[in-house]
């Protein structure tokens, strides 16, 4: 059983808690505030539509493969050209005895 002093202490504590809650409540967003804020964000469908024109991983992999193939072809051509120039230089120099 609580004494009158304990009851008074508990009521004072409760009163202080209610005062703090009353100060915080006006600053909290309502459901309508949240609904309005969320209207400014794109939906999943909006994002899907925006991403339709971006290349897929498969598209990028294919483009990268093609780029490597072209680079390999160019490297072979340059190598063959260099080998030919070296051969020509070797043939045009007088031979040592």
Backbone bond lengths (Angstrom), bond angles and torsions (degrees), N, CA, C in turn:
res aa  C-N    CA-C-N  psi(-1)  N-CA   C-N-CA  omega(-1)  CA-C   N-CA-C  phi
1 X - - - 1.445 - - 1.532 108.90 -
2 X 1.309 115.22 135.73 1.456 120.94 -177.55 1.522 111.00 -85.71
3 X 1.302 113.63 143.92 1.466 118.38 176.84 1.524 108.00 -82.31
4 X 1.313 116.96 162.12 1.466 119.06 177.93 1.525 112.35 -57.84
5 X 1.340 117.64 -33.77 1.465 121.27 178.59 1.532 110.83 -67.22
6 X 1.343 118.53 -41.55 1.465 122.93 178.11 1.525 110.70 -65.09
7 X 1.320 115.67 -39.64 1.469 119.91 178.61 1.531 109.36 -64.11
8 X 1.321 116.83 -42.71 1.464 120.89 179.35 1.529 110.26 -63.68
9 X 1.329 117.95 -40.63 1.477 121.66 177.70 1.524 111.32 -62.09
10 X 1.306 116.02 -44.59 1.474 120.34 -179.58 1.528 110.71 -64.41
11 X 1.330 116.60 -40.46 1.463 119.50 178.35 1.526 111.11 -65.70
12 X 1.332 116.62 -38.34 1.460 119.98 176.65 1.532 110.99 -63.39
13 X 1.334 116.38 -44.86 1.474 120.63 177.18 1.526 110.94 -59.54
14 X 1.319 115.72 -44.12 1.464 121.00 -179.93 1.527 110.18 -63.97
15 X 1.315 116.62 -40.77 1.459 121.19 179.10 1.533 110.58 -63.32
16 X 1.334 118.50 -41.69 1.462 121.71 178.32 1.539 110.85 -64.62
17 X 1.316 116.60 -40.42 1.479 120.74 178.58 1.528 110.49 -62.50
18 X 1.316 116.21 -44.10 1.467 120.58 -179.99 1.527 109.91 -63.35
19 X 1.323 117.58 -40.50 1.467 120.94 177.53 1.527 110.93 -59.68
20 X 1.339 117.19 -44.39 1.473 120.24 179.00 1.525 110.90 -64.45
21 X 1.319 117.09 -40.89 1.472 120.89 178.86 1.520 109.82 -63.05
22 X 1.319 117.35 -41.70 1.468 120.76 179.87 1.526 111.47 -63.68
23 X 1.317 117.94 -29.76 1.462 120.67 178.29 1.529 111.41 -76.12
24 X 1.314 117.13 -33.75 1.469 121.88 -176.87 1.533 111.98 -80.77
25 X 1.310 117.95 -38.28 1.468 121.94 -173.26 1.529 114.48 -51.91
26 X 1.320 120.17 -45.17 1.475 118.21 -177.86 1.531 113.37 -64.61
27 X 1.316 118.44 -20.31 1.471 120.45 -178.30 1.522 112.68 -85.83
28 X 1.322 118.21 -12.80 1.465 121.48 -177.27 1.527 110.93 -80.23
29 X 1.338 115.58 144.32 1.464 121.06 178.50 1.518 110.18 -74.97
30 X 1.321 115.30 143.89 1.461 120.59 175.61 1.526 109.24 -88.58
31 X 1.313 116.61 172.07 1.463 120.11 176.78 1.525 110.27 -60.09
32 X 1.314 116.76 -39.49 1.462 120.46 180.00 1.534 110.98 -66.46
33 X 1.339 117.52 -39.29 1.465 120.60 175.78 1.524 110.27 -59.08
34 X 1.320 116.76 -45.30 1.466 121.07 -179.85 1.518 111.35 -65.33
35 X 1.327 116.81 -41.20 1.460 121.03 178.75 1.530 110.51 -59.87
36 X 1.336 116.34 -45.54 1.462 120.27 179.82 1.534 111.22 -65.19
37 X 1.326 116.94 -38.86 1.461 120.00 179.61 1.526 110.69 -65.28
38 X 1.305 116.69 -38.68 1.468 120.19 -178.14 1.521 113.02 -72.87
39 X 1.318 117.21 -19.81 1.463 119.86 178.86 1.530 110.81 -65.56
40 X 1.331 117.48 -22.49 1.463 121.04 -178.97 1.522 112.82 -80.31
41 X 1.310 118.17 -10.23 1.465 121.61 -178.30 1.523 110.16 -96.78
42 X 1.345 116.50 146.25 1.473 118.76 179.17 1.531 111.29 -70.04
43 X 1.315 114.73 150.47 1.459 120.35 177.31 1.526 109.29 -85.51
44 X 1.314 115.53 172.74 1.468 120.77 177.52 1.532 109.58 -60.10
45 X 1.327 116.23 -39.88 1.469 120.73 179.25 1.531 110.50 -64.96
46 X 1.332 116.87 -40.39 1.473 120.26 177.89 1.521 110.84 -60.27
47 X 1.327 116.23 -44.70 1.460 120.37 -179.62 1.526 111.45 -65.76
48 X 1.326 116.76 -41.38 1.466 120.52 178.81 1.523 110.36 -61.48
49 X 1.326 116.67 -41.39 1.462 120.94 179.75 1.535 110.66 -66.18
50 X 1.314 116.49 -40.42 1.465 120.42 -179.91 1.525 111.57 -65.95
51 X 1.321 116.75 -31.71 1.464 120.92 -177.01 1.530 113.50 -85.50
52 X 1.325 117.72 -6.28 1.467 120.61 -177.02 1.529 112.25 -59.38
53 X 1.321 117.65 -33.63 1.469 120.63 -175.73 1.520 113.70 -87.67
54 X 1.315 117.44 -2.27 1.463 119.99 178.72 1.522 109.74 -86.43
55 X 1.340 116.81 146.45 1.466 118.91 -179.97 1.528 111.37 -68.16
56 X 1.315 114.31 149.61 1.464 120.23 177.82 1.525 109.22 -86.14
57 X 1.302 116.02 173.22 1.463 120.52 176.84 1.527 109.76 -60.69
58 X 1.332 116.46 -40.14 1.465 120.40 179.21 1.530 110.76 -63.12
59 X 1.346 116.49 -40.99 1.468 120.05 178.18 1.528 110.70 -61.43
60 X 1.321 116.27 -44.83 1.461 120.51 -179.21 1.524 111.59 -66.74
61 X 1.327 116.63 -38.94 1.469 120.72 178.73 1.523 110.11 -63.62
62 X 1.325 116.75 -42.93 1.470 120.78 178.93 1.532 110.57 -64.49
63 X 1.324 117.33 -44.67 1.472 120.53 -179.89 1.525 110.88 -63.62
64 X 1.315 116.34 -39.45 1.462 120.19 178.74 1.524 110.58 -66.03
65 X 1.330 116.93 -41.18 1.467 121.14 177.16 1.518 111.06 -60.79
66 X 1.327 116.91 -41.97 1.466 120.72 178.61 1.525 111.02 -65.65
67 X 1.321 116.28 -39.63 1.466 120.05 179.39 1.530 110.45 -64.23
68 X 1.327 116.76 -42.08 1.467 120.10 177.79 1.524 111.11 -64.62
69 X 1.320 116.76 -38.74 1.469 120.13 178.91 1.529 110.07 -63.40
70 X 1.347 117.35 -43.42 1.469 120.15 177.96 1.526 110.90 -64.22
71 X 1.329 116.28 -41.28 1.473 120.11 179.35 1.522 110.42 -63.01
72 X 1.328 116.68 -40.77 1.470 120.47 178.99 1.532 110.41 -64.26
73 X 1.326 116.38 -42.88 1.470 120.72 178.37 1.528 110.33 -61.60
74 X 1.319 116.90 -46.25 1.472 120.71 178.96 1.523 111.32 -62.65
75 X 1.324 117.73 -40.02 1.464 121.17 178.91 1.527 110.49 -64.03
76 X 1.334 117.54 -40.53 1.470 120.75 177.98 1.521 111.17 -63.31
77 X 1.342 116.07 -43.14 1.466 120.32 179.95 1.522 109.70 -62.57
78 X 1.319 116.73 -45.48 1.466 119.90 179.03 1.524 111.44 -63.45
79 X 1.312 116.60 -39.99 1.464 120.86 179.36 1.528 110.14 -63.26
80 X 1.325 116.23 -47.82 1.465 119.89 -179.79 1.524 111.08 -62.08
81 X 1.335 116.30 -38.65 1.466 120.53 178.52 1.529 110.13 -64.60
82 X 1.305 116.60 -42.74 1.461 121.26 179.66 1.529 110.91 -64.49
83 X 1.313 116.85 -44.12 1.463 120.75 178.45 1.530 109.67 -60.52
84 X 1.316 116.91 -42.18 1.479 120.87 179.46 1.527 110.77 -63.79
85 X 1.320 117.25 -42.27 1.470 120.25 179.14 1.522 111.06 -65.26
86 X 1.318 116.56 -39.99 1.468 120.17 177.67 1.528 109.66 -63.70
87 X 1.330 117.86 -41.78 1.473 121.86 178.56 1.522 110.25 -62.16
88 X 1.335 115.23 -43.30 1.456 119.21 -179.64 1.533 110.92 -65.13
89 X 1.305 117.31 -40.39 1.462 120.65 176.84 1.521 110.92 -62.32
90 X 1.315 115.94 -42.13 1.455 120.06 178.42 1.510 112.69 -63.49
91 X 1.310 117.75 -36.77 1.467 121.05 -179.74 1.523 111.78 -74.84
92 X 1.336 116.83 -29.06 1.476 119.06 -176.58 1.521 112.94 -84.08
93 X 1.301 119.75 -13.86 1.469 122.80 178.46 1.517 109.75 -82.78
94 X 1.290 114.06 143.28 1.475 116.26 175.62 1.522 109.49 -67.43
95 X 1.292 115.09 143.58 1.480 119.55 -179.04 1.507 110.15 -80.97
96 X 1.283 116.64 141.71 1.480 122.62 178.45 1.505 109.76 -84.17
97 X 1.277 114.53 149.95 1.465 118.69 178.85 1.468 111.44 -109.02
